[in-house]
C-alpha cells in the first residue's frame, strides 16, 4: 500500500496531518532532544507545565501570567530559571 492510499480522506486537513505524522515517524531519533525530554521529566510539575505552555504550545508570557494569576515578570524569571536548570542538567548528563 502506498502512503497516499492510506491518507485519502474527504478532509484535506486530516490528510496533511497524517502526512506530517508519517514524516515525524520516519525521522531519525535526535539524542539531544531525547536528553532534553528526559531531563524535563525531572523538573517539578509546575515547571514542566510552564515549559510546555511556553515552548510547546506557544503561549506568550503575558497569556501564561494571566492564566496563572501572576505577573509577566514572574513568568519570565521562572522561564529563565527553567532554561538554565535544563542546560545544566543536560551538560552534566553528557
C-alpha positions in Angstrom: 0.0 0.0 0.0 1.2 3.5 -0.7 1.0 6.2 1.9 -1.2 8.2 -0.4 -3.8 5.4 -0.4 -3.7 5.3 3.4 -4.3 9.0 3.7 -7.1 9.5 1.3 -9.9 11.0 3.3 -12.5 13.6 2.5 -10.8 16.0 4.8 -7.7 17.8 3.4 -6.5 18.7 6.9 -6.6 15.1 8.0 -4.6 14.1 5.0 -2.0 16.8 5.8 -1.9 15.8 9.4 -1.4 12.1 8.5 1.4 13.0 6.2 3.1 15.1 8.9 2.8 12.1 11.4 4.4 9.8 8.8 7.3 12.2 8.3 7.8 12.5 12.0 7.8 8.8 12.5 10.4 8.4 9.7 12.8 11.0 11.3 15.9 9.7 12.9 16.0 10.0 16.7 17.7 13.1 18.0 19.8 12.3 21.0 19.8 15.9 22.2 16.0 16.2 22.1 15.7 12.8 23.8 18.0 14.0 26.6 16.1 17.3 27.0 12.8 15.4 27.2 14.3 13.0 29.8 15.5 16.0 31.9 12.2 17.8 31.6 10.6 14.8 33.5 12.9 15.6 36.4 11.5 19.1 36.8 8.6 19.8 39.2 5.1 19.5 37.7 4.7 23.3 37.8 7.9 23.8 35.9 7.0 21.2 33.3 3.7 22.9 32.7 5.3 26.3 32.3 7.8 24.9 29.8 5.0 23.1 27.9 2.8 26.2 27.8 5.6 28.5 26.5 7.9 26.3 24.4 5.5 23.6 23.2 2.1 25.2 23.0 3.3 28.7 22.1 1.5 30.8 24.7 3.0 34.2 25.3 4.5 35.1 28.7 1.6 37.6 29.1 -1.0 34.9 28.4 0.6 32.5 30.8 0.8 35.2 33.5 -3.0 35.8 33.1 -3.7 32.0 33.3 -1.6 31.6 36.4 -2.6 34.9 38.1 1.0 36.1 38.4 3.0 38.9 36.8 4.6 38.6 33.4 7.9 39.3 35.2 7.4 36.3 37.4 6.8 34.1 34.4 9.8 35.5 32.6 12.1 34.8 35.6 10.8 31.3 36.0 11.3 30.5 32.3 14.9 31.8 32.6 15.5 29.6 35.7 14.0 26.6 34.0 16.1 27.1 30.9 19.3 27.5 33.0 18.4 24.4 35.0 17.8 22.3 32.0 21.0 23.4 30.4 23.0 22.5 33.5 21.2 19.1 33.8 21.9 18.3 30.2 25.6 19.3 30.4 26.1 17.0 33.5 24.5 14.1 31.6 26.9 14.3 28.7 
